[in-house]
Amino acid sequence: MFLAVVGFSCSETPEIYTHPAWLGGTSIETLEKEGNCTIFLELMEKAEYRIPIEKQLFALFVPRDSAFVEYFKSIGINSVDDLSDEDAFRLFTMYVLPNPLSRYQLIYENAWEEESPEGEYGALFFRKKTRSIMPAYYETPLYDPVYAGENLLIQSNQPIWIPFITTEFMEDYFVTPDGSDYEFLCRNSKWSGTQWHDAKVTDAEVRTATGFIYFLDKVVVQPPTADIYLKNNPEKYSVFYDMIQPFARYTRWVNPKGEVVYEKSYNSKKIYNIASPEGPNIGGGHATKLDMFTLFMPSNQAWNDYFASKNITDYVNLSEITLIYLIQSHISQKLGFKSKIDQGMGSTFGDILNIDTEKDITDSYLCNNAAVYDLNKVLEPFIFSTVTGPIFLNEDYSTFLLSLYLAGKMNMISSPEFDVSVFPITNDQFEEIGVRYNEADDLMQFLTSQEKWVEFDYEEFVKFIDGFIVKDKVTDISGEGYIELVSGEFVYYLNNKLYAAGNIEDADPVAITETIENEVNGMLFYVDTPLKASNYTTAERIMQDPDLQEFYNLFVRAGMVRTTEDPKTFDMVTRISFLQADNNWTIFAPTNDAMIEARNNGLLPNSPDEIKAFIYNHIIKANVIFDDGKKSGSFNTNHPIQITKEGTVYSQIEIQNSVHNMVITDASGQTINVPHDQANILVEAGVIHKISKVILLP
């Protein structure tokens, strides 16, 4: 290795580097020479930014003196001297970006080799991170469990991001590049093809020895977050602002001045955090540069008219899930321009926004993290017009709705692609069956036999709420029959009464108190008591039946029964091990008399493998069959008899089925009548029929 020295020897003094004449002076020298940028330079001094600007490389966005004079007049001051040091710093740092970025580099983030015109994102990295932060303000939380009623000093710990909107961005975003979309949003600005927030860049890419200058036609007033904008305009937005406050959260921190302050946010698990300057994507990376919120804000009058039409007098006390849907239906995580809205933007929930931009939008404003459009109407969520629509506006069903939401069932119950029937229960009925929503910890819980509230496992909770939904339109329960729930459980109905397994066990039938047929997707049934899943596992149901002790003993002898302690409830739970592999099943269970007769005739096996085969032969695989006359034919049992290239071959039984009359024919040709009074015992995800003979193996 050696160091190549070019142009001078060790005995010579190296030549000091100087800027070439064609490059011009520094950014400060260029602005001083310009002559009409003195206020910007005064602001730089007040913000104590002269040394960084002299020593480092920047891109500067510079309003000329006339723009500052007009701005100062609008806020009632005369000069930079009337600004506090903090205000001067916040204002000046909105116009400074690190690194000497040309227009091309600003558009394509090419300084960091992130993008090019041919890249996947092209010009879509349009948000630019500044060093400016929002000023602190006071707020008294209304609902926060810790800080309600306190007067908190609110200050964000995050810098402001400024939209840099160009013709190239508009083209890559597939909106009109002629400026009409931009001017519809920024109504007090004119389009030049290069915009710094709501200011027009009049002279772009003025090259200096220490960076680039972009001259602006106006002072960009520090744009607030959407949350602050709503707060500061109560005459227009107080209703919506009140609706989102139950979701507000406050985080304590100490600012550089040593003050205890609080950063405000919103519970992002439930509604979008429109208080974050970073916008929809937290973290400051590529995603933050890509997206802003869009808020479609109904006026106070529009909200009041809507609530009056629904006979709602206290909107803040609507159920949390109802508020979530009303709020989120008016917020998008993408920047909305007029042409996109006209084409049919989708809401958070996939609803096409029904907005006539010429008639429904009355004003607009560009925040630092959102575009805000004033609406003269409310965008009601589509789900309000589907099966569960009536209970969204009934606070007695808030826990049921929240359960649907947390279990991910809202799309199912609101889809117009297929019908559903829903059997909701009230908040009080939830408590009666030992289920509740713990608001403090944001958890769904159930009450154990030890009187302790514990959190549901997610899969268990989904199965629980699936026990109130039928994926079909139930139109008549006046006769007799069976309905399959989404949970895989079945409900017996007779003469307008419903009996799930738990209702039969508790002698607690379900009566329908009101039925509402929905034009979009099905039926809503109000009930006087909840549908209840079985209190027992299938193994426990067999074990507890005195008529089935001999059959149960075979499961035990074959090692097919497992009793374990539930780690949450500490209850001992007994299960038949192989049953859980299938979603549902039909069990033909020989009674004690049938088992004794078979033993006396030498028909019962002795070895564990033979016993397993015998048991498998009494269980229909993945099928639930009642003696209702609906299913007849050949059915696979759980007993495998051969493995082929095409798959496993199982033994079969024939079932001839008519109403209250089921006949089994096994592989030996033996026929067994299933007595109706011993049939149709509902168990978890299946049914048990007691039979008077054993089913013989092939």
Secondary structure, DSSP 4 states (H G I P E B T S, - for coil): ------S--TTSPPPPP---GGG-S-HHHHHHHHSS-HHHHHHHHHTT-HHHHHHS-EEEEEE-HHHHHHHHHHHT--SGGGS-HHHHHHHHGGGEEES---HHHHHHTGGGT---TTSSSTT---EEE-S--PPPEEE--SS-TTTTT--EEE--SS--EEEEEEHHHHHHTTS-TTSHHHHHHSTT----SEEETTEEEEEEEEEETTEEEEEESS----PPPHHHHHHT-HHHHHHHHHHHGGGEEEEEEE-TTS-EEEEEEE-TTTS--TT-TTTTSTTSSHHHHH--EEEEEE-HHHHHHHHHHTT-S-GGGS-HHHHHHHHHTTEESS---HHHHHH--B-TTSPBP---TTTTEEEEEE-SSEEEEEESS----GGGGSTTHHHHT-GGGHHHHHHHHHTT-HHHHH-TTS-EEE----HHHHHHTTEEEETTTTEEEEE-TTS-EEEPPHHHHHHHHHTTEESS-----SSEEEEE-TTS-EEEEETTEEEEHHHHHTT--EEEEEEEEETTTEEEEEESS-----SS-HHHHHHT-GGGHHHHHHHHHTT-EEEEE-TTT--EEEEEGGGGGSS-EEEEEE-HHHHHHHHHTT-S--SHHHHHHHHHTTEEET----SBSS--EEEEEEEEEEEETTEEEEEEEEEEEEBTEEEEE-TTS-EEEE-GGG--EEETTEEEEEESSPPPP-
